[in-house]
Amino acid sequence: MTATLGATCFAGLGPLAQRALERQGAQNVSGFRVRNHDYLSFRLERSEIRSVRSVHLLEDVFLEISRTPSIAKSSDIAKLSRRLDRAAILQSVALKNEAFPDKKRNRRGRPTYTCFVRQNRDHRVHRKRVSQEVVSLIGRLFPRWRVDDPADLEFWVFWADYAVLALRLSDRTLKYRGRRPPELPGALRPTIAAAMVELADVQDGHAVLDPMCGTGTLLLECTRRFPRADLFGSDRSDEAVATAKGRLGGNATIRRCELDELDHAPGTFHRVVTNLPWGDQTPIQGSVYAAGVSKLLDCITDDGVAVLLTSRRELLEPTLRRLRARWKTTRVLVQGTWASIYVVTKR
């Protein structure tokens, strides 16, 4: 028996997430963009729903309840909610508890609930009106339940060319891998780090370097998927290095080191994966985009790959051209700013 599910990832990562979902057996994958995120709809055997946990690019997973071609007027909200009856809600909640059990869930017999609306643009019918209608209907169906935020049950409406009403199945254990990562300046979200590891095509047995590893999120994503990869990291911040060592334990070699102090021999690593300094929180110091990037490309083997995240194409691409490197880019929205993941190979 199959179920119609939805998933969100950061805007730009939809095609990459679609390929990862299809490897898990997802069928009929399609999607659209809402603000800040890509939404993917797909079908999957109910017995396989837990397998989407291994798609590390996903922020959240949802069970679709209904959809409507448009919400052009207030009466169209009823069309979206037409399948939102007691049986549909209880079946959806049962699937949530089965696929993503939450040990901290309210067990007093009076669940809390809310409804969020995420859209691609402003529409004639205000999103708050849509949310209020959905909440009111659930309140009539389950008068003992109460509205709250945060809530045990989150109903979501994703609204672009058409609108989807869904129940969120996942919790923060999906996008935060169990607990929220340390938030030092410039720290990566785990899902974006996972996308970089995916694009790097890391394999067990590879030697992987993150020369600006921060708190170690990129290396953690590597070791979760490829526990037999040989991981190395460095950073100029004592605080970041201490945090990375604590998070990675013996799964990686971490040291404090400035980028221009790297002393690895040429061709040491199969992959270099790093988040270059580019945002307001990570000011650019020294010749990171010239001598630094050149040193990183020297570190990789002749058939190796460097995966670099930055929004500063005007700084990176002249260096890549000077080094006669080849590259492909994947655009991604990071903390409200469009950046690019560069997959670089040497000639």
MIMILUM-62749 format. One record per residue (C-alpha): residue number from 1; x, y, z. Coordinates in pm, 1 decimal, padded with zeros to 6 digits. Example, Ala and Ser with C-alpha at 12.3 -4.5 7.8 and 13.67 -1.06 7.14 Angstrom:
% MIMILUM-62749
   resi       east      north         up
      1    01230.0   -00450.0    00780.0
      2    01367.0   -00106.0    00714.0
% end
This chain:
% MIMILUM-62749
   resi       east      north         up
      1    00000.0    00000.0    00000.0
      2    00143.9    00335.8   -00099.9
      3    00113.0    00676.7    00060.8
      4    00143.0    01023.2   -00091.7
      5    00411.1    01212.1    00094.4
      6    00576.6    01550.6    00076.6
      7    00921.6    01673.2    00176.0
      8    01096.6    02007.5    00201.9
      9    01457.0    02101.8    00138.0
     10    01630.4    02434.6    00100.2
     11    01552.6    02614.8   -00224.6
     12    01778.4    02493.8   -00503.4
     13    01830.9    02143.2   -00365.0
     14    01506.5    02001.9   -00506.3
     15    01662.5    01816.5   -00804.4
     16    01932.6    01667.3   -00582.1
     17    01675.7    01559.8   -00322.8
     18    01455.7    01412.2   -00595.1
     19    01735.4    01183.7   -00713.1
     20    01803.1    01077.2   -00354.4
     21    01433.4    01000.1   -00297.3
     22    01414.6    00796.6   -00616.0
     23    01706.2    00587.0   -00494.4
     24    01488.0    00502.5   -00193.0
     25    01208.7    00382.9   -00420.5
     26    00997.7    00701.0   -00434.6
     27    00767.2    00721.4   -00736.1
     28    00601.1    01009.9   -00922.2
     29    00830.1    01270.7   -00767.4
     30    00735.6    01627.5   -00857.9
     31    00753.4    01960.0   -00685.7
     32    00740.7    02334.6   -00673.2
     33    00912.5    02619.6   -00492.0
     34    00776.1    02810.3   -00198.7
     35    00962.0    03084.6   -00017.2
     36    01303.4    02961.3    00098.0
     37    01225.7    02595.4    00024.4
     38    01155.6    02341.2   -00247.2
     39    00856.9    02114.7   -00185.3
     40    00860.3    01762.4   -00331.6
     41    00555.0    01538.0   -00359.9
     42    00606.0    01164.0   -00408.9
     43    00458.1    00820.5   -00352.4
     44    00619.7    00554.2   -00139.2
     45    00521.6    00221.8    00010.8
     46    00394.7    00282.0    00362.9
     47    00631.9    00016.4    00494.5
     48    00925.0    00213.4    00348.2
     49    00844.8    00556.4    00492.1
     50    01112.4    00531.9    00761.6
     51    01371.5    00492.0    00484.1
     52    01342.4    00862.4    00399.8
     53    01544.7    00928.7    00716.2
     54    01849.1    00833.0    00509.3
     55    01782.9    01119.8    00264.7
     56    01985.6    01369.4    00463.7
     57    01902.3    01666.5    00241.6
     58    01543.1    01681.1    00368.9
     59    01430.4    01932.2    00627.1
     60    01090.4    01775.3    00694.4
     61    00859.6    01496.1    00571.8
     62    00480.1    01524.2    00546.0
     63    00180.2    01304.2    00476.0
     64   -00038.8    01469.5    00214.8
     65   -00408.4    01476.1    00304.9
     66   -00559.9    01671.4    00016.6
     67   -00481.4    01918.8   -00259.5
     68   -00668.5    02169.7   -00472.1
     69   -00573.3    02336.1   -00802.8
     70   -00597.6    02686.6   -00656.6
     71   -00727.7    02904.2   -00376.9
     72   -00865.6    03200.6   -00568.0
     73   -01142.9    03285.5   -00320.5
     74   -01233.3    03202.8    00036.8
     75   -01474.2    02926.2   -00063.8
     76   -01181.6    02737.0   -00221.4
     77   -01038.9    02672.4    00124.8
     78   -01323.6    02426.8    00179.6
     79   -01210.7    02236.6   -00129.7
     80   -00865.7    02199.9    00021.9
     81   -01012.8    02073.5    00348.2
     82   -01271.2    01841.3    00193.7
     83   -01083.9    01525.7    00303.9
     84   -01001.9    01658.2    00648.7
     85   -01244.0    01444.1    00850.0
     86   -01197.4    01254.4    01176.7
     87   -01096.8    00930.3    01006.1
     88   -00837.6    01098.3    00781.1
     89   -00681.6    01286.9    01072.7
     90   -00666.0    00984.1    01302.1
     91   -00514.3    00769.1    01026.5
     92   -00256.8    01039.9    00956.2
     93   -00165.6    01067.8    01325.8
     94   -00132.4    00689.0    01351.3
     95    00109.0    00688.2    01057.2
     96    00308.3    00972.5    01214.1
     97    00343.5    00779.8    01540.1
     98    00449.8    00468.8    01351.3
     99    00699.5    00627.4    01111.1
    100    00843.5    00902.6    01334.6
    101    00765.0    00815.9    01698.5
    102    00813.9    01112.4    01930.6
    103    00908.1    01020.1    02288.4
    104    00831.4    01373.9    02405.3
    105    00482.4    01378.3    02255.9
    106    00197.5    01499.4    02475.2
    107    00050.9    01184.5    02632.8
    108   -00231.2    01338.5    02833.9
    109   -00492.7    01246.8    02573.8
    110   -00547.9    01606.9    02458.6
    111   -00316.0    01670.1    02162.9
    112   -00224.0    02022.2    02066.4
    113   -00232.8    02132.1    01703.7
    114   -00168.4    02425.8    01472.9
    115   -00154.8    02507.9    01102.4
    116    00115.7    02687.8    00904.5
    117    00100.1    02814.0    00546.3
    118    00408.0    02837.7    00325.4
    119    00356.0    02997.6   -00015.2
    120    00554.4    03105.5   -00318.9
    121    00417.1    03461.2   -00317.5
    122    00138.7    03675.0   -00172.7
    123   -00205.4    03565.3   -00289.2
    124   -00545.1    03731.9   -00298.2
    125   -00665.0    03510.1   -00013.9
    126   -00439.8    03581.3    00283.4
    127   -00246.5    03285.7    00424.3
    128   -00375.1    03360.5    00776.3
    129   -00729.8    03307.7    00651.4
    130   -00631.6    02966.5    00516.5
    131   -00464.9    02873.5    00843.8
    132   -00761.2    02990.3    01051.7
    133   -01008.5    02788.6    00842.7
    134   -00805.2    02469.0    00879.9
    135   -00763.7    02522.2    01255.9
    136   -01136.2    02592.1    01297.5
    137   -01231.8    02274.8    01113.8
    138   -00999.1    02059.8    01326.8
    139   -01145.4    02224.8    01638.0
    140   -01498.1    02128.3    01532.6
    141   -01390.4    01770.8    01463.8
    142   -01194.0    01735.0    01789.0
    143   -01335.0    01984.4    02041.8
    144   -01114.2    01851.5    02325.6
    145   -00794.8    01925.3    02133.6
    146   -00641.1    02268.2    02181.2
    147   -00448.5    02507.5    01959.3
    148   -00089.5    02575.8    02057.1
    149    00253.5    02650.5    01910.8
    150    00470.5    02448.3    01935.3
    151    00217.0    02170.9    01892.9
    152    00204.3    01792.1    01890.7
    153    00044.8    01799.1    01544.9
    154    00147.0    02047.2    01275.8
    155   -00075.3    02079.5    00971.6
    156    00085.2    02260.5    00679.0
    157   -00046.1    02414.7    00358.9
    158    00207.3    02442.8    00074.0
    159    00073.6    02683.6   -00183.7
    160    00219.6    02761.0   -00526.5
    161    00061.4    02661.7   -00860.5
    162   -00162.4    02435.5   -00653.9
    163   -00215.2    02393.3   -00279.9
    164   -00140.3    02088.6   -00063.4
    165   -00266.4    02023.9    00289.0
    166   -00039.2    01788.9    00484.1
    167    00049.9    01669.5    00833.0
    168    00414.8    01694.3    00934.1
    169    00546.0    01348.3    01017.4
    170    00906.2    01430.3    01107.0
    171    01053.2    01619.8    01398.8
    172    01387.5    01791.0    01453.2
    173    01566.7    01455.5    01466.2
    174    01550.1    01455.9    01086.1
    175    01701.0    01794.1    00998.5
    176    01913.1    01836.2    01313.7
    177    02021.0    01470.5    01344.4
    178    01882.7    01448.0    01695.8
    179    01994.8    01776.2    01846.6
    180    02044.3    02129.1    01719.2
    181    02409.6    02180.3    01614.4
    182    02628.2    02452.3    01769.8
    183    02557.6    02789.8    01614.2
    184    02889.9    02964.5    01570.7
    185    02914.8    03235.8    01301.8
    186    02899.1    03085.7    00953.6
    187    02794.1    02740.3    01078.0
    188    02629.1    02518.0    00816.2
    189    02288.7    02358.0    00844.6
    190    02331.7    01976.9    00838.8
    191    02106.5    01944.2    00534.0
    192    02322.6    02179.9    00326.5
    193    02635.2    01999.6    00444.6
    194    02470.9    01673.8    00332.8
    195    02411.9    01822.1   -00012.0
    196    02781.9    01911.1   -00039.0
    197    02882.7    01557.1    00061.7
    198    02638.1    01420.3   -00195.2
    199    02783.1    01638.4   -00471.1
    200    03137.6    01545.2   -00367.6
    201    03054.0    01176.5   -00425.3
    202    03249.8    01079.0   -00113.5
    203    03309.3    00704.8   -00073.0
    204    03438.1    00479.7    00202.9
    205    03817.5    00471.4    00182.5
    206    03845.6    00829.0    00057.1
    207    04073.6    01074.4    00233.5
    208    03861.9    01387.3    00291.5
    209    03975.5    01731.1    00409.8
    210    03772.2    02024.2    00540.3
    211    04032.3    02298.6    00593.0
    212    03778.6    02542.7    00741.5
    213    03576.5    02288.1    00932.9
    214    03423.4    02516.1    01195.7
    215    03228.5    02298.9    01438.2
    216    03266.9    01993.4    01214.2
    217    02922.9    01966.9    01052.3
    218    03056.2    01872.1    00707.8
    219    03280.8    01602.0    00850.2
    220    02994.2    01469.1    01061.3
    221    02782.7    01428.6    00748.6
    222    03070.6    01240.1    00587.1
    223    03115.5    00999.5    00875.0
    224    02742.3    00930.3    00908.3
    225    02726.4    00806.0    00551.0
    226    03081.3    00681.7    00503.3
    227    03218.4    00558.6    00836.8
    228    03532.7    00418.3    00671.5
    229    03636.3    00745.1    00508.4
    230    03959.0    00898.7    00642.9
    231    03858.4    01245.2    00765.6
    232    04075.6    01547.5    00841.8
    233    03972.6    01895.5    00950.5
    234    04131.6    02220.4    01057.1
    235    04019.6    02567.8    01154.8
    236    04172.4    02893.2    01272.3
    237    03936.7    02918.8    01573.0
    238    04031.9    02746.9    01898.0
    239    03664.5    02738.4    02002.7
    240    03554.6    02579.9    01675.7
    241    03832.9    02319.3    01687.9
    242    03740.4    02222.5    02043.9
    243    03374.5    02188.2    01946.9
    244    03455.7    01983.9    01635.3
    245    03676.4    01746.9    01834.4
    246    03399.4    01698.1    02088.0
    247    03139.9    01623.6    01818.2
    248    03356.2    01392.7    01606.0
    249    03557.6    01213.8    01871.5
    250    03791.9    00962.5    01710.5
    251    03612.7    00970.4    01374.1
    252    03832.2    01252.2    01239.4
    253    04169.0    01418.0    01293.3
    254    04111.4    01785.0    01384.5
    255    04377.6    02049.2    01446.1
    256    04404.3    02424.6    01477.2
    257    04559.3    02563.2    01162.0
    258    04540.4    02872.1    00944.7
    259    04460.5    02801.3    00581.0
    260    04798.6    02926.9    00463.3
    261    04969.6    02696.9    00716.4
    262    04837.1    02377.2    00560.7
    263    05131.1    02145.0    00504.7
    264    04966.3    01847.7    00336.0
    265    05161.0    01705.5    00043.6
    266    05017.9    01750.6   -00305.6
    267    04768.2    01481.6   -00399.4
    268    04699.7    01377.6   -00037.7
    269    04319.7    01388.0   -00052.5
    270    04052.8    01241.8   -00277.4
    271    03807.2    01512.8   -00171.4
    272    03826.1    01862.9   -00026.3
    273    03487.4    01986.0    00098.6
    274    03454.5    02321.8    00270.5
    275    03240.7    02629.1    00332.3
    276    03448.7    02927.9    00221.7
    277    03412.0    03259.8    00408.6
    278    03148.4    03466.8    00230.8
    279    02873.5    03595.9    00460.7
    280    02859.8    03893.0    00693.1
    281    02936.8    03665.8    00990.1
    282    03255.5    03527.3    00834.9
    283    03470.1    03815.3    00706.3
    284    03726.0    03727.4    00441.6
    285    04081.9    03748.8    00571.7
    286    04396.0    03720.0    00364.1
    287    04414.6    03561.4    00021.7
    288    04163.8    03280.7    00081.1
    289    04023.1    03301.7   -00270.2
    290    04358.9    03316.2   -00444.4
    291    04646.1    03140.4   -00268.2
    292    04410.2    02948.0   -00040.1
    293    04196.9    02792.1   -00313.6
    294    04511.4    02718.5   -00515.8
    295    04656.4    02529.0   -00218.1
    296    04333.4    02331.8   -00177.5
    297    04339.0    02217.2   -00538.6
    298    04702.1    02112.0   -00494.6
    299    04591.1    01891.0   -00205.2
    300    04358.5    01674.1   -00414.2
    301    04456.6    01382.3   -00634.5
    302    04451.7    01419.6   -01011.6
    303    04104.4    01263.1   -01026.4
    304    03992.6    01430.0   -00703.9
    305    03716.9    01681.8   -00642.8
    306    03693.3    02002.5   -00440.2
    307    03343.4    02108.8   -00330.3
    308    03327.4    02471.5   -00221.2
    309    03030.3    02674.5   -00094.9
    310    03030.0    03050.9   -00148.9
    311    02824.1    03338.0   -00281.9
    312    03135.6    03528.5   -00391.3
    313    03166.6    03408.9   -00749.1
    314    03355.3    03726.7   -00840.5
    315    03633.2    03613.4   -00604.0
    316    03635.0    03240.9   -00669.7
    317    03589.5    03206.1   -01044.5
    318    03891.0    03419.7   -01151.6
    319    04110.7    03189.1   -00942.9
    320    03952.6    02877.9   -01094.4
    321    04007.3    03016.1   -01445.0
    322    04366.9    03101.7   -01364.3
    323    04422.0    02745.1   -01243.8
    324    04245.3    02611.3   -01554.1
    325    04004.5    02417.8   -01334.0
    326    03664.1    02294.9   -01444.1
    327    03352.2    02336.9   -01234.3
    328    02977.6    02290.9   -01209.7
    329    02751.9    02479.7   -00972.0
    330    02434.1    02411.4   -00776.9
    331    02253.6    02719.3   -00651.0
    332    02113.1    02700.7   -00296.6
    333    01946.2    02945.9   -00062.1
    334    02149.4    02968.8    00261.4
    335    02009.3    03179.4    00545.4
    336    01820.0    03396.5    00299.2
    337    02114.7    03446.8    00060.9
    338    02166.6    03268.5   -00269.5
    339    02501.6    03093.2   -00281.2
    340    02655.9    02826.6   -00504.3
    341    02805.9    02487.5   -00435.0
    342    03103.8    02453.5   -00671.7
    343    03214.8    02106.5   -00773.7
    344    03569.5    02164.7   -00900.3
    345    03804.0    01928.9   -01082.9
    346    04158.2    01992.1   -01201.8
    347    04255.9    01971.2   -01566.9
% end
